[in-house]
């Protein structure tokens, strides 16, 4: 099943995407797609719901994400292109909730950005509380999977001390969606093709089978150090092909660029890159 939230920012409605790709309105069943309503939404057959007309905006497919836990350097070739050691344990950092934005909304570079970069990633939505979970049981705690772009500002990430979150948590730096896809529809999370293009040129091509640490290993590992609650989002690392690693010269994002990324079974995103502007109290999710 594909669950989504659609409509203007701050006024999204709950929906299900049917087999033909049409959004079906869930508003009469649940108020929103949240950790508390996921089970109710999953029990509904799409054919019982009205079709949404037109092509509305997709929002982040789950309201109430509690935290974003990110895994760095989880593909060997990406660690090599980053000139960093291949990890022997998962590299963990946090990404700000204020970075969340819809899958096709613009990505806004921060002030004076010089090293904006892209990262297509498999996202995992937690469905059951995780504390000291065993690997064998880890996937039973997954509510679904999402496509995410771990947008990064490399100068802020690496030249402003050692705290990666400085370059990862800018506004709009975590597009998520278009859908939350339930585990029964995804199947094996370790065999999903993934890609990312910039301005129509292929930059990243990969498959989740080449992860250093698998989804179940990541969940079990993280649950030793932080409690994972329903609705938490884990983003699991990116394959090679980021702009920073391009040879002979790195390529970084600039206003007007367009990123298109996809993961098999999880859909496609397209974002236009914009220069920084003052957002005030604008809602991004």
C-alpha positions as CSV (number, residue, x, y, z in Angstrom):
1,X,0.0,0.0,0.0
2,X,1.1,3.5,-0.8
3,X,0.0,6.2,1.8
4,X,0.4,9.9,1.0
5,X,-0.5,13.4,2.1
6,X,-1.5,15.8,-0.6
7,X,-2.5,19.4,-0.9
8,X,-1.1,22.9,0.0
9,X,1.6,23.2,2.6
10,X,0.1,23.1,6.1
11,X,-3.2,21.9,4.8
12,X,-2.4,18.4,3.6
13,X,-5.0,15.7,3.5
14,X,-4.5,11.9,3.9
15,X,-4.6,9.7,0.9
16,X,-3.9,6.3,-0.6
17,X,-2.4,5.8,-4.1
18,X,-4.2,3.1,-5.9
19,X,-2.9,0.6,-8.5
20,X,-3.5,3.0,-11.3
21,X,-1.6,5.8,-9.6
22,X,-4.6,7.8,-8.6
23,X,-4.8,9.4,-5.2
24,X,-7.8,8.3,-3.2
25,X,-9.1,10.6,-0.4
26,X,-8.8,9.2,3.1
27,X,-10.2,12.2,4.9
28,X,-13.5,10.5,5.9
29,X,-11.5,7.7,7.5
30,X,-8.6,9.4,9.3
31,X,-7.8,13.1,9.9
32,X,-4.2,12.7,8.8
33,X,-1.5,10.1,8.1
34,X,0.3,9.9,11.5
35,X,2.0,7.1,13.5
36,X,-1.3,6.7,15.4
37,X,-3.5,6.3,12.3
38,X,-1.2,4.2,10.1
39,X,-3.0,0.9,11.1
40,X,-6.4,2.3,10.4
41,X,-5.3,3.7,7.0
42,X,-3.7,0.4,6.0
43,X,-7.0,-1.4,6.7
44,X,-8.9,0.5,4.0
45,X,-9.2,-0.7,0.4
46,X,-8.5,2.1,-2.0
47,X,-11.5,1.2,-4.2
48,X,-13.8,2.3,-1.3
49,X,-12.5,5.9,-1.4
50,X,-13.2,8.8,-3.8
51,X,-10.6,9.7,-6.4
52,X,-8.9,13.0,-6.0
53,X,-9.1,15.1,-9.2
54,X,-6.2,16.9,-10.7
55,X,-2.5,16.7,-9.8
56,X,-2.2,18.0,-6.3
57,X,1.1,18.7,-4.5
58,X,2.5,15.8,-2.4
59,X,3.6,16.6,1.1
60,X,5.8,14.6,3.4
61,X,3.8,11.4,3.6
62,X,3.7,11.1,7.4
63,X,2.8,13.8,9.9
64,X,4.4,13.5,13.3
65,X,7.9,12.3,12.4
66,X,9.6,12.5,15.8
67,X,13.3,12.5,14.7
68,X,15.5,11.9,11.7
69,X,18.5,9.6,12.3
70,X,20.9,9.5,9.4
71,X,23.6,7.0,8.5
72,X,26.7,8.3,6.8
73,X,29.2,6.6,4.4
74,X,27.1,3.4,4.2
75,X,28.2,2.5,0.7
76,X,31.8,1.7,0.3
77,X,32.3,3.5,-3.0
78,X,30.8,6.7,-1.5
79,X,33.2,6.5,1.4
80,X,36.1,6.2,-1.0
81,X,34.9,9.1,-3.2
82,X,34.6,11.2,0.0
83,X,38.2,10.4,0.9
84,X,37.0,9.0,4.3
85,X,37.7,5.6,5.9
86,X,35.3,2.8,5.2
87,X,33.2,2.5,8.5
88,X,33.5,-0.5,10.8
89,X,30.4,0.7,12.6
90,X,27.5,2.8,11.4
91,X,28.3,6.6,11.2
92,X,25.3,8.3,12.9
93,X,24.2,11.9,12.8
94,X,20.9,13.7,13.3
95,X,19.1,15.8,10.7
96,X,16.8,18.6,11.8
97,X,13.1,18.1,11.6
98,X,12.9,21.6,10.2
99,X,14.7,20.3,7.1
100,X,11.6,18.2,6.1
101,X,9.8,19.2,3.0
102,X,7.6,17.7,0.3
103,X,9.2,15.5,-2.4
104,X,8.7,18.0,-5.3
105,X,9.1,21.2,-3.3
106,X,12.0,23.5,-4.1
107,X,15.3,23.0,-2.3
108,X,16.6,26.3,-0.9
109,X,20.3,26.7,-0.5
110,X,21.4,28.5,2.7
111,X,23.0,31.9,2.7
112,X,26.3,32.1,0.9
113,X,26.1,28.4,0.0
114,X,29.1,27.2,-2.2
115,X,29.0,23.4,-1.7
116,X,25.4,22.2,-2.0
117,X,25.2,18.5,-2.8
118,X,22.7,15.7,-3.4
119,X,22.2,12.2,-1.9
120,X,19.5,9.8,-2.9
121,X,18.6,7.6,0.1
122,X,16.3,4.8,1.3
123,X,14.3,6.0,4.3
124,X,12.8,3.8,6.9
125,X,9.7,4.7,9.0
126,X,9.6,3.0,12.4
127,X,6.3,1.4,13.3
128,X,7.0,0.0,16.8
129,X,9.1,1.2,19.6
130,X,12.7,-0.1,19.4
131,X,14.9,-0.6,22.4
132,X,17.7,-3.1,22.2
133,X,16.1,-4.8,19.2
134,X,17.7,-8.0,17.8
135,X,18.6,-8.0,14.1
136,X,16.3,-11.0,13.5
137,X,13.4,-9.0,14.7
138,X,14.3,-5.5,13.4
139,X,12.2,-5.5,10.2
140,X,9.1,-6.3,12.2
141,X,9.4,-2.8,13.7
142,X,9.2,-1.1,10.2
143,X,6.0,0.7,9.3
144,X,7.1,1.5,5.8
145,X,9.8,2.9,3.4
146,X,10.2,6.3,1.8
147,X,12.4,8.0,-0.8
148,X,14.5,10.8,0.7
149,X,17.1,13.3,-0.6
150,X,19.7,14.0,2.1
151,X,20.7,17.4,0.7
152,X,24.0,18.6,2.1
153,X,26.1,21.7,2.3
154,X,29.6,20.2,2.3
155,X,31.4,23.3,3.5
156,X,29.2,23.6,6.5
157,X,29.3,19.9,7.0
158,X,33.1,19.5,6.9
159,X,34.8,22.8,7.4
160,X,32.8,24.1,10.3
161,X,34.1,21.6,12.8
162,X,33.2,17.9,13.0
163,X,29.4,18.2,13.5
164,X,27.9,17.0,10.2
165,X,24.5,18.2,11.2
166,X,25.6,21.8,10.5
167,X,25.6,21.0,6.8
168,X,22.6,18.6,6.8
169,X,19.9,20.4,8.7
170,X,19.2,23.5,6.6
171,X,15.6,24.3,5.7
172,X,14.3,22.1,2.8
173,X,17.3,19.8,3.1
174,X,15.2,16.6,3.6
175,X,12.6,16.1,0.8
176,X,10.6,12.9,1.6
177,X,8.0,11.0,-0.4
178,X,5.9,11.0,-2.5
179,X,4.6,8.0,-0.6
180,X,5.1,5.8,2.4
181,X,5.1,2.3,1.0
182,X,4.3,-0.6,3.4
183,X,6.7,-3.4,3.8
184,X,4.5,-6.0,2.1
185,X,4.6,-4.0,-1.1
186,X,8.4,-3.3,-0.9
187,X,9.6,-6.8,-0.1
188,X,13.3,-7.1,0.4
189,X,14.7,-3.6,1.3
190,X,18.1,-4.8,0.3
191,X,17.4,-5.1,-3.4
192,X,16.1,-1.7,-4.6
193,X,17.6,0.2,-7.5
194,X,18.2,3.9,-6.9
195,X,19.2,6.8,-9.1
196,X,19.6,10.6,-9.1
197,X,19.9,13.0,-12.0
198,X,20.9,16.7,-12.0
199,X,19.7,18.7,-15.0
200,X,19.0,15.5,-16.8
201,X,22.4,14.0,-16.4
202,X,22.8,10.8,-14.4
203,X,24.9,11.4,-11.3
204,X,24.1,8.4,-9.0
205,X,23.2,4.8,-9.8
206,X,23.1,2.2,-7.1
207,X,21.2,-0.5,-5.3
208,X,20.5,-1.0,-1.6
209,X,22.1,-4.5,-1.8
210,X,25.5,-2.8,-1.7
211,X,24.9,-1.1,1.7
212,X,27.7,-1.8,4.2
213,X,25.1,-2.1,7.0
214,X,21.7,-3.4,6.1
215,X,18.4,-1.9,7.3
216,X,18.0,-4.6,10.0
217,X,21.6,-4.1,11.2
218,X,21.0,-0.3,11.3
219,X,17.8,-0.6,13.3
220,X,19.4,-3.0,15.8
221,X,22.5,-0.9,16.2
222,X,20.6,2.4,16.7
223,X,18.3,0.8,19.2
224,X,21.3,0.3,21.5
225,X,21.9,4.0,21.8
226,X,18.6,5.8,21.2
227,X,15.0,4.7,21.6
228,X,13.3,4.7,18.2
229,X,9.6,5.5,18.4
230,X,6.7,5.0,15.9
231,X,7.1,7.7,13.2
232,X,10.8,8.2,13.5
233,X,12.7,8.3,10.2
234,X,16.0,6.7,9.5
235,X,17.8,7.6,6.3
236,X,20.3,4.9,5.4
237,X,23.1,6.4,3.3
238,X,23.8,7.1,-0.3
239,X,25.6,5.3,-3.2
240,X,28.5,6.9,-5.0
241,X,28.0,9.8,-7.4
242,X,27.6,12.8,-5.2
243,X,28.8,16.2,-6.5
244,X,31.7,16.4,-4.1
245,X,33.2,13.2,-5.4
246,X,33.1,14.1,-9.1
247,X,36.4,14.0,-11.0
248,X,38.3,16.0,-12.1
249,X,36.3,18.7,-10.6
250,X,33.5,18.6,-8.0
251,X,30.1,19.8,-9.0
252,X,27.9,21.7,-6.6
253,X,24.3,22.8,-6.7
254,X,23.3,26.3,-7.9
255,X,20.0,28.1,-8.2
256,X,18.0,26.8,-11.1
257,X,19.4,23.2,-11.0
258,X,16.9,20.4,-11.1
259,X,17.3,17.1,-9.2
260,X,15.3,14.0,-10.1
261,X,15.7,10.9,-7.9
262,X,14.0,7.6,-7.6
263,X,14.1,4.3,-5.8
264,X,12.3,1.2,-7.2
265,X,8.8,0.8,-5.7
266,X,9.1,4.1,-3.7
267,X,8.5,6.6,-6.5
268,X,10.2,9.6,-7.9
269,X,11.0,13.1,-6.7
270,X,11.9,16.3,-8.6
271,X,13.2,19.4,-6.9
272,X,14.3,22.8,-8.3
273,X,17.1,24.4,-6.5
274,X,16.5,28.0,-5.3
275,X,18.6,30.7,-3.7
276,X,18.1,31.6,0.0
277,X,15.2,33.8,0.9
278,X,13.6,34.7,4.2
279,X,10.9,32.2,5.0
280,X,9.4,33.9,8.0
281,X,6.9,31.5,9.6
282,X,6.3,29.6,6.4
283,X,5.4,25.9,6.9
284,X,7.6,23.6,4.9
285,X,6.0,20.2,5.5
